[in-house]
């Protein structure tokens, strides 16, 4: 009996060691997965040529990371929507309530699928645009002083009944959604390149001069309400600032009453101005970017008027080549807009080589080098839209999420020149060849697939560990039951023996 007791104790100790080992392996696997996800915080190769100022709040970034992990676990993060700023906008819309933000995100994905938003820019043609513009003057015109697109509506000139005679509510809503999709695909990227800072919001001007509220019937009111719901549910936090100009005393009174029921964050973005609004607008928008009917100097006579011109950096052909060729395409990378900090590290040996990250992100061949100083200075000065970063020293490209001192591209070029780089740049292609670009995209897709597989492996590992622990507990219960039963039998046998001995003595 003592021998069997010692053996059971030994088995118990082995079981505990095995469980601890399994838990440790699970924690190590989880840690490796987390580290692999954190290492994805690198610039998208399509963004490496351009320096975009993108300063982020540390707490917001933590919230976005947590939001992203939940979406990945729930399989609610398609590759084309894996974007830091998109996730942040949805968090802000729900005041950083993670549960509400996840529900809002899921509803958005369902809506996009049902509405066909992903292909609406190609599938939908708004043939009645010119007629609609006559009864509802609206459009984009220029940018504000921080580089955001300026959107203008002349509500005082809207004729709702005539508008509905040339279009339908459903077609106008599809046109409205198409406008948002084009803004994210073309206008925001173009403005981000031009302003060298991340941009994903508008400055809006509503001119209510001559507006007759009574002329807005039920159909028009229904259209406005549906537009607001689409915007709020699926394109949140895209309004940077709104100016309502030529507002009369009645409108101001109505606004002062209504804003008490609105979110203070929303009302802080809206400025209601009378007929002396010009100076206020000129504080945020340059006169050359402002139509003459709003106090600016632009009239766009060759474009049929400012609201038909669609004036903005998205019409710069050279700049749009960068966008359309993939350098700034909305590829939906998680950290696609990170600013790049370039740190040159001089190798101790003369045979230093390109960093693998630099080569893969620059579009140049491994043997690429600078031709001569004048050529590079001209390249930098004549191409303000993007910066090719090449050096024979090892170069690390890392996201700069804090206020680290940055070296300008010209300083990098001067530094490269000083260490005597061989001339060969002029013979190299100016962009990544199509086949290489496709290979890079395929590689990114494979990485994403591996990431999801890792997540599933992690879940399976934890499930296995839990099951193992349950089995061990069941075995322990059975073992204890067997020992208890054996002890009971022993006591019965001993009792019977004693009883028989006593009877025999008697």
Residue pairs with C-beta under 8 A, 6 or more apart in sequence:
1 490
8 479
8 483
12 476
15 472
15 475
15 476
18 472
19 468
19 469
19 472
22 465
22 468
22 469
23 465
25 461
26 461
26 462
26 465
29 457
29 458
29 461
30 458
30 462
33 454
33 455
33 458
36 451
36 454
37 69
37 451
40 334
40 335
40 451
41 334
41 335
41 338
41 399
42 335
42 338
42 357
42 397
42 398
42 399
43 335
43 336
43 338
43 340
43 361
43 397
43 399
44 331
44 333
44 335
44 336
45 360
45 361
45 440
46 326
46 327
46 328
46 329
46 331
46 333
46 336
47 327
47 328
47 333
47 336
47 337
47 338
47 340
48 340
48 361
48 362
48 389
48 397
49 322
49 327
49 361
49 362
49 363
49 386
49 387
49 388
49 389
50 193
50 196
50 322
50 327
50 328
50 385
50 386
50 387
51 196
51 339
51 340
51 387
51 409
52 192
52 193
52 196
52 197
52 198
52 337
52 338
52 339
53 196
53 197
53 198
53 339
54 197
54 198
54 337
54 338
54 339
55 339
55 401
55 403
56 84
56 401
60 88
60 91
61 84
61 401
63 88
63 91
63 96
63 98
64 84
64 87
64 88
64 91
66 98
67 87
67 90
67 91
67 98
67 101
67 102
68 77
68 82
68 87
68 334
70 98
70 102
71 77
71 87
71 102
71 105
72 451
72 452
72 455
73 455
74 102
74 106
75 452
76 102
76 105
76 106
76 109
78 109
78 332
79 332
79 445
79 448
80 118
80 330
80 331
80 332
81 109
81 332
82 332
82 333
82 334
83 330
83 332
83 333
83 334
83 336
84 334
84 335
84 336
84 337
85 198
85 200
85 337
86 200
86 332
89 200
89 236
89 237
89 238
90 101
90 104
90 105
90 108
90 236
90 237
91 98
91 101
92 236
92 237
93 101
93 104
93 232
93 236
93 237
94 100
94 101
94 104
104 233
104 236
107 233
108 233
108 234
111 117
111 233
111 234
112 118
112 234
115 177
116 123
117 177
117 181
117 234
120 174
120 177
120 178
120 181
121 178
121 181
121 182
121 185
124 174
124 175
124 178
126 132
126 171
126 174
126 175
126 178
128 166
128 167
128 171
129 175
131 166
131 167
132 163
132 166
132 167
132 172
132 175
133 139
133 307
133 308
135 158
135 159
135 162
135 163
135 166
136 153
136 157
136 158
136 159
136 163
137 153
137 154
137 157
137 158
137 307
138 151
138 152
138 153
138 154
138 307
139 151
139 152
139 306
139 307
139 308
139 309
139 310
140 149
140 150
140 151
140 152
140 187
140 310
140 311
140 312
141 150
141 152
141 289
141 290
141 291
141 298
141 300
141 306
141 307
141 309
141 310
141 311
141 312
142 149
142 150
142 285
142 286
142 288
142 289
142 290
142 298
142 311
142 312
143 149
143 150
143 191
143 194
143 195
143 285
143 289
143 312
143 313
144 150
144 203
144 284
144 285
144 289
145 284
145 285
145 286
146 195
146 197
146 199
146 284
147 191
147 192
147 194
147 195
147 197
147 199
148 191
148 199
148 201
148 202
148 203
148 240
149 183
149 187
149 188
149 191
149 199
149 202
149 203
149 312
150 202
150 203
150 204
150 205
150 285
150 289
150 290
151 202
151 203
151 204
151 205
152 204
152 205
152 206
152 207
152 291
152 294
152 306
152 307
153 204
153 205
153 206
153 207
154 207
154 209
154 293
154 307
155 206
155 207
155 208
155 211
156 207
156 208
156 209
156 210
156 211
156 246
157 210
158 211
158 215
159 215
160 215
160 216
160 217
160 219
160 220
161 215
161 217
163 172
163 220
164 219
164 220
167 175
169 219
169 222
169 223
169 226
172 223
173 223
173 226
173 227
173 230
176 227
176 230
177 230
180 231
180 235
180 238
183 202
183 238
184 200
184 330
185 330
186 314
186 320
186 323
187 312
187 314
188 199
188 200
189 323
189 328
189 329
189 330
190 312
190 313
190 314
190 316
190 319
190 320
190 323
190 328
191 199
191 312
191 313
191 314
192 198
192 199
192 328
192 337
193 313
193 319
193 322
193 323
193 328
193 385
193 386
194 313
194 316
194 319
194 385
198 337
200 238
201 237
201 238
201 239
201 240
202 238
202 239
202 240
203 240
203 241
203 242
203 243
203 284
203 285
204 239
204 241
204 242
204 243
205 242
205 243
205 245
205 281
205 294
206 242
206 243
206 244
206 245
207 245
207 246
207 293
207 294
208 244
208 245
208 246
208 247
208 248
208 251
209 245
209 246
209 275
216 224
231 238
239 269
240 269
241 269
241 270
241 271
241 284
242 269
242 270
242 271
243 271
243 273
243 277
243 280
243 281
244 251
244 255
244 270
244 271
244 272
244 273
245 273
245 274
245 275
245 277
245 281
245 294
246 273
246 274
246 275
246 277
247 255
247 272
247 273
247 274
248 274
251 272
252 272
252 274
255 272
259 267
259 270
271 280
273 280
277 294
277 295
278 294
278 295
281 290
281 294
281 295
281 296
282 290
282 295
282 296
285 296
287 295
287 296
287 297
287 298
288 296
288 297
288 298
289 296
289 298
289 311
290 296
290 297
290 298
291 298
291 299
291 300
291 306
291 307
292 298
292 299
292 306
293 306
298 306
298 311
299 305
299 306
300 306
300 308
300 309
300 311
303 309
303 310
303 311
313 319
314 320
318 385
319 385
322 328
322 385
322 386
323 329
325 431
326 432
326 437
327 386
327 431
333 444
335 399
338 399
338 400
338 401
339 399
339 400
339 406
340 389
340 397
340 398
340 399
340 400
341 397
341 398
341 399
341 400
341 404
341 406
342 389
342 395
342 396
342 397
342 406
342 407
342 409
342 412
343 395
343 396
343 398
343 407
344 391
344 393
344 394
344 395
344 407
344 412
344 415
345 393
345 394
345 395
345 396
346 352
346 393
346 419
347 393
347 394
352 392
352 393
352 394
353 366
353 392
353 394
354 366
354 368
354 390
354 391
354 392
354 394
354 395
355 394
355 395
355 396
355 397
357 395
357 396
357 397
358 389
358 390
358 391
358 395
358 397
359 365
359 366
360 440
361 397
362 368
362 388
362 389
362 390
363 388
363 429
363 430
363 431
363 432
363 436
364 388
364 390
364 428
364 429
365 428
367 424
368 390
368 424
368 425
368 428
369 390
369 392
369 421
369 422
369 423
369 424
369 425
370 376
370 390
370 413
370 416
370 417
370 421
370 423
370 424
370 425
371 423
371 424
371 425
371 426
372 423
373 413
373 414
373 417
375 425
375 426
376 413
376 416
376 417
376 425
377 410
377 413
379 388
380 387
380 409
380 410
380 413
387 409
389 395
389 397
389 409
389 412
390 416
390 425
391 412
391 415
391 416
391 421
392 416
392 419
392 421
393 415
393 416
393 419
400 406
432 440
